[in-house]
Amino acid sequence: MNRLNWQDWLIGVVGLWLIASPFMLPYGPAEVESNASAATWGFLAAGLLTIGVMALGLFEQREWQLWLGIALALCVIALPWVFGFTDAAALVWSAMASGVLIGLAAVGELVWPSDDYRTPHH
């Protein structure tokens, strides 16, 4: 088992936020409330995937996991447009900020690796 680095902790906290945020933030206009269920499921799925990416770092770190983190960050940023809640400003900002943080953590690990993920751990 590997130690978690700051990037893993940040990704884990963002994952928890993604799970909690649709229950804590307002949805906004009535037309957005009709997409509330889809938005909630989108945030829950993104949060669980984000925590899954963090958990992968516990067992073994590989470069492809970092690229997966970057792809996940882009997906989180796209959530409001994919699930149709772009009028819910708080949720849009939450998705955007969460995606940026996930992306920065993944890019940070690529640029300044805390563990040499290029060689297998024995």
N, CA and C atoms as a LAMMPS dump frame, in Angstrom:
ITEM: TIMESTEP
0
ITEM: NUMBER OF ATOMS
366
ITEM: BOX BOUNDS ff ff ff
-5.0000000000000000e+02 5.0000000000000000e+02
-5.0000000000000000e+02 5.0000000000000000e+02
-5.0000000000000000e+02 5.0000000000000000e+02
ITEM: ATOMS id mol type element x y z
1 1 1 N 0.831 -1.184 0
2 1 2 C 0 0 0
3 1 3 C 0.872 1.243 0
4 2 1 N 0.473 2.225 -0.788
5 2 2 C 1.206 3.481 -0.86
6 2 3 C 0.633 4.488 0.123
7 3 1 N 1.46 5.463 0.461
8 3 2 C 0.984 6.601 1.252
9 3 3 C 0.225 7.543 0.351
10 4 1 N -0.777 8.18 0.882
11 4 2 C -1.488 9.202 0.12
12 4 3 C -0.681 10.49 0.154
13 5 1 N -0.565 11.137 -1.002
14 5 2 C 0.113 12.419 -1.058
15 5 3 C -0.942 13.525 -1.04
16 6 1 N -0.505 14.772 -1.08
17 6 2 C -1.461 15.877 -0.972
18 6 3 C -2.452 15.876 -2.127
19 7 1 N -2.011 15.443 -3.318
20 7 2 C -2.916 15.409 -4.465
21 7 3 C -4.051 14.412 -4.229
22 8 1 N -3.716 13.253 -3.663
23 8 2 C -4.74 12.245 -3.38
24 8 3 C -5.745 12.766 -2.352
25 9 1 N -5.235 13.425 -1.312
26 9 2 C -6.133 13.986 -0.292
27 9 3 C -7.047 15.036 -0.906
28 10 1 N -6.485 15.909 -1.735
29 10 2 C -7.3 16.946 -2.377
30 10 3 C -8.381 16.318 -3.247
31 11 1 N -8.024 15.316 -4.037
32 11 2 C -8.998 14.648 -4.895
33 11 3 C -10.076 13.974 -4.043
34 12 1 N -9.692 13.369 -2.934
35 12 2 C -10.669 12.734 -2.05
36 12 3 C -11.641 13.726 -1.443
37 13 1 N -11.139 14.874 -0.991
38 13 2 C -12.004 15.906 -0.412
39 13 3 C -12.957 16.455 -1.479
40 14 1 N -12.445 16.677 -2.678
41 14 2 C -13.304 17.158 -3.768
42 14 3 C -14.373 16.109 -4.097
43 15 1 N -14.002 14.836 -4.068
44 15 2 C -14.981 13.772 -4.303
45 15 3 C -16.102 13.802 -3.276
46 16 1 N -15.745 13.994 -2
47 16 2 C -16.768 14.111 -0.954
48 16 3 C -17.646 15.336 -1.174
49 17 1 N -17.026 16.436 -1.591
50 17 2 C -17.797 17.651 -1.879
51 17 3 C -18.781 17.409 -3.029
52 18 1 N -18.325 16.729 -4.065
53 18 2 C -19.216 16.458 -5.191
54 18 3 C -20.433 15.646 -4.751
55 19 1 N -20.239 14.724 -3.834
56 19 2 C -21.358 13.931 -3.33
57 19 3 C -22.304 14.792 -2.492
58 20 1 N -21.763 15.68 -1.676
59 20 2 C -22.578 16.491 -0.767
60 20 3 C -23.198 17.716 -1.424
61 21 1 N -22.545 18.295 -2.409
62 21 2 C -22.971 19.603 -2.934
63 21 3 C -24.381 19.67 -3.499
64 22 1 N -24.901 18.657 -4.197
65 22 2 C -26.268 18.825 -4.7
66 22 3 C -27.309 18.888 -3.58
67 23 1 N -26.947 18.433 -2.398
68 23 2 C -27.87 18.495 -1.26
69 23 3 C -27.689 19.776 -0.451
70 24 1 N -26.578 20.472 -0.694
71 24 2 C -26.265 21.668 0.084
72 24 3 C -26.447 22.968 -0.688
73 25 1 N -26.417 22.902 -2.008
74 25 2 C -26.483 24.114 -2.822
75 25 3 C -27.86 24.254 -3.465
76 26 1 N -28.298 25.498 -3.677
77 26 2 C -29.614 25.713 -4.298
78 26 3 C -29.589 25.389 -5.794
79 27 1 N -30.709 24.904 -6.289
80 27 2 C -30.829 24.585 -7.71
81 27 3 C -31.184 25.803 -8.547
82 28 1 N -31.895 26.755 -7.982
83 28 2 C -32.208 27.968 -8.736
84 28 3 C -33.586 27.954 -9.357
85 29 1 N -33.704 28.458 -10.597
86 29 2 C -35.009 28.619 -11.241
87 29 3 C -35.781 27.304 -11.362
88 30 1 N -37.093 27.43 -11.505
89 30 2 C -37.981 26.262 -11.562
90 30 3 C -37.612 25.314 -12.696
91 31 1 N -37.201 25.869 -13.848
92 31 2 C -36.853 24.979 -14.967
93 31 3 C -35.618 24.143 -14.662
94 32 1 N -34.765 24.642 -13.794
95 32 2 C -33.585 23.875 -13.402
96 32 3 C -33.993 22.772 -12.432
97 33 1 N -34.983 23.054 -11.593
98 33 2 C -35.423 22.058 -10.624
99 33 3 C -35.934 20.799 -11.309
100 34 1 N -36.435 20.937 -12.539
101 34 2 C -36.883 19.749 -13.262
102 34 3 C -35.704 18.846 -13.628
103 35 1 N -34.505 19.404 -13.694
104 35 2 C -33.291 18.629 -13.965
105 35 3 C -32.543 18.275 -12.679
106 36 1 N -33.169 18.532 -11.531
107 36 2 C -32.5 18.325 -10.246
108 36 3 C -32.078 16.882 -10.06
109 37 1 N -32.917 15.949 -10.434
110 37 2 C -32.581 14.541 -10.256
111 37 3 C -31.368 14.157 -11.099
112 38 1 N -31.347 14.587 -12.349
113 38 2 C -30.214 14.285 -13.22
114 38 3 C -28.942 14.934 -12.69
115 39 1 N -29.053 16.178 -12.223
116 39 2 C -27.887 16.866 -11.67
117 39 3 C -27.375 16.142 -10.433
118 40 1 N -28.286 15.738 -9.574
119 40 2 C -27.89 15.028 -8.359
120 40 3 C -27.172 13.729 -8.697
121 41 1 N -27.738 12.955 -9.616
122 41 2 C -27.093 11.701 -10.009
123 41 3 C -25.739 11.949 -10.671
124 42 1 N -25.641 13.007 -11.459
125 42 2 C -24.366 13.35 -12.086
126 42 3 C -23.307 13.683 -11.059
127 43 1 N -23.671 14.481 -10.057
128 43 2 C -22.723 14.835 -8.995
129 43 3 C -22.343 13.611 -8.167
130 44 1 N -23.337 12.763 -7.85
131 44 2 C -23.046 11.558 -7.07
132 44 3 C -22.088 10.632 -7.819
133 45 1 N -22.358 10.417 -9.1
134 45 2 C -21.481 9.552 -9.906
135 45 3 C -20.079 10.146 -9.995
136 46 1 N -19.999 11.447 -10.242
137 46 2 C -18.687 12.097 -10.335
138 46 3 C -17.937 12.007 -9.009
139 47 1 N -18.646 12.189 -7.901
140 47 2 C -18.007 12.098 -6.592
141 47 3 C -17.477 10.704 -6.305
142 48 1 N -18.284 9.694 -6.617
143 48 2 C -17.847 8.315 -6.392
144 48 3 C -16.658 7.95 -7.286
145 49 1 N -16.697 8.386 -8.546
146 49 2 C -15.56 8.134 -9.441
147 49 3 C -14.308 8.853 -8.948
148 50 1 N -14.484 10.063 -8.462
149 50 2 C -13.347 10.834 -7.952
150 50 3 C -12.715 10.136 -6.756
151 51 1 N -13.539 9.651 -5.844
152 51 2 C -13.013 8.92 -4.688
153 51 3 C -12.362 7.616 -5.148
154 52 1 N -12.928 6.991 -6.175
155 52 2 C -12.315 5.783 -6.733
156 52 3 C -10.932 6.047 -7.296
157 53 1 N -10.772 7.17 -7.983
158 53 2 C -9.453 7.542 -8.515
159 53 3 C -8.464 7.734 -7.365
160 54 1 N -8.921 8.39 -6.293
161 54 2 C -8.053 8.576 -5.132
162 54 3 C -7.678 7.225 -4.527
163 55 1 N -8.641 6.325 -4.425
164 55 2 C -8.38 5.016 -3.826
165 55 3 C -7.368 4.21 -4.645
166 56 1 N -7.376 4.4 -5.962
167 56 2 C -6.385 3.703 -6.795
168 56 3 C -4.961 4.045 -6.364
169 57 1 N -4.763 5.277 -5.937
170 57 2 C -3.449 5.716 -5.502
171 57 3 C -2.959 5.006 -4.251
172 58 1 N -3.876 4.404 -3.495
173 58 2 C -3.479 3.665 -2.301
174 58 3 C -2.74 2.377 -2.639
175 59 1 N -3.116 1.773 -3.75
176 59 2 C -2.583 0.461 -4.071
177 59 3 C -1.385 0.512 -5.008
178 60 1 N -1.487 1.357 -6.009
179 60 2 C -0.392 1.454 -6.961
180 60 3 C -0.601 2.708 -7.795
181 61 1 N 0.456 3.443 -8.007
182 61 2 C 0.339 4.635 -8.832
183 61 3 C 0.95 4.381 -10.191
184 62 1 N 0.171 4.641 -11.197
185 62 2 C 0.609 4.514 -12.59
186 62 3 C 0.285 5.817 -13.31
187 63 1 N 1.025 6.074 -14.351
188 63 2 C 0.814 7.315 -15.089
189 63 3 C -0.592 7.386 -15.674
190 64 1 N -1.168 6.265 -16.118
191 64 2 C -2.502 6.296 -16.711
192 64 3 C -3.561 6.759 -15.709
193 65 1 N -3.318 6.529 -14.408
194 65 2 C -4.266 6.992 -13.396
195 65 3 C -4.306 8.516 -13.341
196 66 1 N -3.16 9.131 -13.57
197 66 2 C -3.106 10.591 -13.576
198 66 3 C -3.853 11.143 -14.779
199 67 1 N -3.7 10.478 -15.923
200 67 2 C -4.441 10.908 -17.113
201 67 3 C -5.941 10.67 -16.923
202 68 1 N -6.293 9.614 -16.209
203 68 2 C -7.697 9.372 -15.871
204 68 3 C -8.234 10.511 -15.007
205 69 1 N -7.414 10.991 -14.083
206 69 2 C -7.802 12.128 -13.252
207 69 3 C -8.048 13.378 -14.073
208 70 1 N -7.23 13.612 -15.074
209 70 2 C -7.419 14.779 -15.948
210 70 3 C -8.71 14.628 -16.747
211 71 1 N -8.965 13.426 -17.272
212 71 2 C -10.21 13.19 -18.013
213 71 3 C -11.414 13.356 -17.102
214 72 1 N -11.317 12.887 -15.875
215 72 2 C -12.402 13.042 -14.909
216 72 3 C -12.644 14.523 -14.615
217 73 1 N -11.571 15.285 -14.498
218 73 2 C -11.708 16.725 -14.256
219 73 3 C -12.5 17.388 -15.379
220 74 1 N -12.203 17.034 -16.617
221 74 2 C -12.933 17.607 -17.755
222 74 3 C -14.402 17.187 -17.735
223 75 1 N -14.666 15.951 -17.346
224 75 2 C -16.053 15.476 -17.252
225 75 3 C -16.82 16.227 -16.169
226 76 1 N -16.177 16.473 -15.03
227 76 2 C -16.835 17.21 -13.944
228 76 3 C -17.148 18.636 -14.391
229 77 1 N -16.227 19.265 -15.095
230 77 2 C -16.469 20.622 -15.605
231 77 3 C -17.647 20.626 -16.57
232 78 1 N -17.811 19.563 -17.334
233 78 2 C -18.891 19.482 -18.327
234 78 3 C -20.245 19.108 -17.727
235 79 1 N -20.298 18.694 -16.47
236 79 2 C -21.559 18.241 -15.857
237 79 3 C -22.751 19.182 -16.09
238 80 1 N -22.614 20.488 -15.856
239 80 2 C -23.786 21.361 -16.015
240 80 3 C -24.366 21.345 -17.427
241 81 1 N -23.53 21.201 -18.428
242 81 2 C -24.009 21.207 -19.807
243 81 3 C -24.563 19.84 -20.203
244 82 1 N -23.939 18.795 -19.698
245 82 2 C -24.394 17.437 -20.014
246 82 3 C -25.751 17.162 -19.373
247 83 1 N -25.93 17.609 -18.13
248 83 2 C -27.168 17.316 -17.404
249 83 3 C -28.16 18.473 -17.402
250 84 1 N -27.844 19.567 -18.082
251 84 2 C -28.798 20.651 -18.302
252 84 3 C -29.155 21.488 -17.093
253 85 1 N -28.183 21.816 -16.258
254 85 2 C -28.482 22.703 -15.129
255 85 3 C -27.575 23.941 -15.139
256 86 1 N -27.361 24.487 -16.325
257 86 2 C -26.477 25.651 -16.457
258 86 3 C -27.064 26.91 -15.831
259 87 1 N -28.374 26.928 -15.527
260 87 2 C -28.973 28.091 -14.878
261 87 3 C -28.812 28.065 -13.361
262 88 1 N -28.352 26.972 -12.816
263 88 2 C -28.12 26.853 -11.368
264 88 3 C -26.684 27.279 -11.072
265 89 1 N -26.507 28.571 -10.872
266 89 2 C -25.166 29.154 -10.761
267 89 3 C -24.31 28.47 -9.697
268 90 1 N -24.869 28.189 -8.544
269 90 2 C -24.071 27.587 -7.468
270 90 3 C -23.553 26.205 -7.874
271 91 1 N -24.393 25.433 -8.534
272 91 2 C -23.97 24.101 -8.963
273 91 3 C -22.962 24.169 -10.111
274 92 1 N -23.148 25.136 -11
275 92 2 C -22.188 25.311 -12.095
276 92 3 C -20.818 25.662 -11.529
277 93 1 N -20.787 26.619 -10.605
278 93 2 C -19.507 27.013 -10.008
279 93 3 C -18.887 25.866 -9.218
280 94 1 N -19.725 25.085 -8.557
281 94 2 C -19.222 23.935 -7.819
282 94 3 C -18.569 22.929 -8.767
283 95 1 N -19.233 22.639 -9.874
284 95 2 C -18.678 21.696 -10.855
285 95 3 C -17.386 22.244 -11.454
286 96 1 N -17.388 23.509 -11.8
287 96 2 C -16.199 24.107 -12.412
288 96 3 C -15.019 24.095 -11.437
289 97 1 N -15.249 24.552 -10.205
290 97 2 C -14.165 24.597 -9.214
291 97 3 C -13.672 23.191 -8.889
292 98 1 N -14.595 22.25 -8.754
293 98 2 C -14.208 20.87 -8.451
294 98 3 C -13.368 20.283 -9.584
295 99 1 N -13.797 20.496 -10.812
296 99 2 C -13.044 19.999 -11.961
297 99 3 C -11.658 20.602 -12.047
298 100 1 N -11.566 21.893 -11.799
299 100 2 C -10.255 22.561 -11.839
300 100 3 C -9.338 21.998 -10.756
301 101 1 N -9.869 21.795 -9.543
302 101 2 C -9.044 21.251 -8.461
303 101 3 C -8.573 19.829 -8.759
304 102 1 N -9.471 19 -9.298
305 102 2 C -9.083 17.635 -9.669
306 102 3 C -7.998 17.682 -10.745
307 103 1 N -8.204 18.534 -11.754
308 103 2 C -7.225 18.668 -12.829
309 103 3 C -5.884 19.168 -12.337
310 104 1 N -5.897 20.175 -11.456
311 104 2 C -4.636 20.692 -10.919
312 104 3 C -3.897 19.641 -10.103
313 105 1 N -4.643 18.848 -9.332
314 105 2 C -4.006 17.793 -8.543
315 105 3 C -3.37 16.754 -9.464
316 106 1 N -4.077 16.364 -10.511
317 106 2 C -3.53 15.361 -11.437
318 106 3 C -2.331 15.907 -12.2
319 107 1 N -2.443 17.123 -12.696
320 107 2 C -1.323 17.738 -13.418
321 107 3 C -0.148 17.952 -12.467
322 108 1 N -0.445 18.348 -11.226
323 108 2 C 0.611 18.527 -10.236
324 108 3 C 1.392 17.261 -9.998
325 109 1 N 0.703 16.14 -9.985
326 109 2 C 1.39 14.853 -9.787
327 109 3 C 2.202 14.471 -11.023
328 110 1 N 1.718 14.854 -12.208
329 110 2 C 2.497 14.582 -13.424
330 110 3 C 3.762 15.428 -13.466
331 111 1 N 3.64 16.689 -13.076
332 111 2 C 4.766 17.62 -13.156
333 111 3 C 5.745 17.413 -12.002
334 112 1 N 5.211 17.249 -10.783
335 112 2 C 6.037 17.06 -9.596
336 112 3 C 5.643 15.757 -8.905
337 113 1 N 6.049 14.622 -9.469
338 113 2 C 5.631 13.343 -8.871
339 113 3 C 6.191 13.166 -7.466
340 114 1 N 5.316 12.754 -6.551
341 114 2 C 5.756 12.482 -5.185
342 114 3 C 6.217 11.04 -5.051
343 115 1 N 5.906 10.234 -6.044
344 115 2 C 6.289 8.824 -6.045
345 115 3 C 6.646 8.495 -7.48
346 116 1 N 7.627 7.667 -7.691
347 116 2 C 8.009 7.338 -9.056
348 116 3 C 7.034 6.298 -9.617
349 117 1 N 5.971 6.777 -10.263
350 117 2 C 4.934 5.902 -10.789
351 117 3 C 5.381 5.236 -12.088
352 118 1 N 6.537 5.597 -12.604
353 118 2 C 7.001 5.028 -13.869
354 118 3 C 7.617 3.639 -13.688
355 119 1 N 7.938 3.286 -12.456
356 119 2 C 8.496 1.961 -12.216
357 119 3 C 7.544 1.182 -11.322
358 120 1 N 7.403 -0.107 -11.553
359 120 2 C 6.492 -0.903 -10.725
360 120 3 C 6.987 -1.011 -9.287
361 121 1 N 6.023 -1.045 -8.362
362 121 2 C 6.353 -1.229 -6.952
363 121 3 C 6.392 -2.727 -6.651
364 122 1 N 7.363 -3.117 -5.873
365 122 2 C 7.476 -4.539 -5.515
366 122 3 C 7.213 -4.724 -4.05
